[in-house]
Amino acid sequence: MKWNFIEPEINEINRKEYQPASYIRKSIMINRPVRQATLFMTALGVYDGYFNGKRLDEQLLRPGFTNYRARLQYQTHDVTDQVRAGENVIGAVVGDGWYRGTLGPDEDRNFYGEYLKLAAVLQITYEDGEEEYLTDSSWRATQDGPIRNNDLKVWEIVDMRREMQGWNDVGFDDSTWHNCKESSYDGILIPQEGAPLIEQEEMAPKIIKTPNGEQILDFGQNHTGHVKFTVSGAAGTTVELHMGECIDEAGNFTLSNLQSAGSKKKIEIQQVKYTLKEGTQTYKSRFLICGYRYVKLVNWPEKLKTENFTSIAIYSDFDKTGNFSCSNEEINKLFSNVCWSMKSNFAEIPTDCPQRERAGWTGDINVFAETANYLGKVDDFLVKWLHDFVTLQLSDGNLPYVVPPIPMGTVSNGSAGWSDAIAGVPMELYRFYGDKKILEQVYDTIKAFVEFNRKRAKKKHIRHCLKSGSHYQYILDTGYHFGEWMEPGKSLLKEGLLGLMAPDEEVATAWWYYSTWQLTQMAEVLGKDKDAKEYKKLAEQIKEAYNQEFLSDGIKNSDRQCKYVRPLYMELVEGKKAQEIASKLNKMCIAKDYVIGTGFLTTYKLLPTLCDYGYVDTAYKILENPKCPGWLYEVNSGATTIWENWIGIDEKSAPVNSHNHYAAGSVVAWLFAYCGGIRPVTPGFEKIQIKPIPGGSLTWANTSYESIKGRLVSNWKLENGHFYLHVEVPEGVETEVVLPDGSIEVIWGGIKEYHLTNWQGIYSSVH
Ligand code: BGC
C-alpha cells in the first residue's frame, strides 16, 4: 500500500511557539457501486479522523505514541456504510501530541519533528470486484479553526467563535483554505499494535470554595482524563480550567508538587482556556489530557452547577483481570489506589506519572509489571512498548531509560533496574501468558545489553581505579544509574546527582546479574543451548564477584533495607548466608517499627522476600503499618492514587512530588501471590499454585484472577480459630493447593472447599 504524506502547515510560523490545530479535508469522487470501503489513516502528530462528517471511532489521540523515528502506527476503519455515490469527504483535525508537543519534565517541544503530517488511503472494492487505493496529496487545510493552541500537557486554547460547521463533510466551501504540501515519512508503518486510548469512567464533582476565594471542583479521585463542561455566557468571554492533583497546606489549589526537581520556574501546565460562542455550549479538550483530581475555575460566567461538569477518565483499554478485597478497609482503599495509578499511567505507553513527565520511564514498569499483569490483560499494550524499546538499542548494545525517548531520555546509559526492563517486562509477560514470541523478539537485544555490561564492567570508575582483584572485572561501577531511588528521606535532586557522580555499583552489578540470569532462562526456553551455558557461566561469575565484594564481611551500608532485599530476591546469595541476611532484614524491620525503608527498586520485593524466608508476621505488620513511610499512611492521608515519594505530604501538610506514580503500588502483586496465594507455577498458568497466606489483622481475603486458562479464585476466612478456603480453578488445569498448615493437595479443576480446625494462625513456611 502506498502512503502519501502531506503537511498541512504551509505558512512560515515560529515553531517554538504553541500552534493552532490543523483542520484538513479531502474530497473524493466515487462513481460506481461499492462493496467494501476501508480507510487507513495516520499522522505525525495526533489526529481525529472523519468520513463524511462522522468521527471514525472512539479512539483518542490516534495514531498513538511510538518511537516515531522508527515506527508509526496507522488505524484501519471500515467506512462501507458511510460511502455515498458521488462526492465523499475525508476530514482530520491534527494536533501536536507526543510528536511535536511538550515532552518530559521540562518545556521541550518539537522533539520528533517540527512539521505535522497526515496520510490516508481509501481502499475501495467495487461491486464489480475491482479494487482501488485512493491516495494522493491533494488535501486542503486551515489553521484558522477553533483550536488556537494545543499541547498534550500544557494547554488547549479554544475560541469557539471560530467554529466551522460542516467542515468535515460534503458541501463545505473550503475556498479560503490552502493546498497542503507533499511530504514523506522515513520510518516503518505498522498497523496499530496496542490497545486504543479511550474514554472510560465518568465522575461528578463537588464544589469547594478555597480560603483564597477560588472556585474548585473536586472529583474525589485522582486520575487521567479530560473535563466535559457546559457553559453559557456572553460570546467572547474566556473561561479557564486548571487541572491539578493537590490542595496545598492552606487549602488552596496548587501545582507546586509537580515542579521538576531543582526548578524555580512557575509551573504552567494542564489548562483549558475556552472562549465562548453565543448560547449554551459543551466542550471537552481534544488534544490535552491531564492528571488531576481538582479543577480550578477562572472567570466562570454563571453560577456553578455540578451537573455542568463531568470528568471522564482516559486510559488504554484493557480487560480488568484481577480483584482483591479483605476485611481491612484501608487495604481495600490501597488496592483501589493502585488500580487508579495503573489506569492513570497506562495511556498509550506505561508512564511514570500522568502530569509532570508522562514518560515511559523503564524502571517504573519494570517493578510494576507483575502487578499490572494481575490487574489487567495488558500483553498487547506492553508488547507494543517493548517493540519500541528494541528499536532504541545503540550499536554498542547500550539501552535507554525512557521509552519512547523524550528530550532528556535520548541518552542511553544502560541504567541499572531501568534499562533492565528489557528483560524484566518480557519475563513477566511470559510468566502470565506463556507466549514465547515476545522472548524471541527481545532476545538479541537483551543479549547485546548483557554484553555491553560485560564490556563496561571492565572499565573502572575513577573512584575505584586503584581497586584490584580479578573479581573486579565483574563489578559494574560505570554508567549512569539512578540507584535504589526514592528511598525514604532522600531527595529527587540529590539522588539524581549522586547517580551522576558516584553510581552505586552494588545496584548496577546486581541488575547485570539479574538480566544475565533472565537471559539464561530465556535461552533455555528458546532452545539456545550454547547461549544458556555461556550466560549461566557469566551469571555465576557475577554472582561470585558480588558475594566477594559486597557480602564477604556482612552487608555494607547495613542500615538500608534495600541492601538486604536485593541479594535475597535476586538469589545472589544462598543457603545459610541467605538465612542470616533475611534474619537481619527482619530484625531491621522490627527495629524500625515496620516503617518502609525501601525505594523503587526493592519495595516490590520487600514483602515477598520476608514471606519467602518465613517472616509473614513482619510482612503483614509493614503492610498494615499506619506510620510514614507506609502504604496505609498514604491511604490515611487521603490519597486516592499512589505517591511517588513516601513523604507525599510534608510535615506542614504541603504536597510533595507526584501523587500518581504506580511504582510503590507493586505491593498489589503480593496481595495476589501471597495473601490470596494465586500464582503461575509454569508459564501461562499451565500449572497453578493456590497458596494463601493469612496474617495481620485480616479475618478474610477474597482474591480472583482471570488467567488465560480461566478464572481462579482463592477466598479465605478465619472464624473462631478455624481456617476456611474456597478455591475455584479451571477444569483440567493441574493446581497445587497449599494450606497454611503446610498440607498440600493437587486438584485438576473445579470448586473446592478446605477447612482447618484449631488453626492457631501460625503459618508453616512451606516453599
Ligand atoms: C520519574 C521516575 C523515574 C525517575 C528516574 C523521575 O523523575 O518520575 O518515576 O523512574 O525519574 O529515576
Residues whose N, C-alpha, C, O or C-beta is under 5 A from the ligand:
A	BS01	BGC	D352 W361 G363 D364 F482 W485
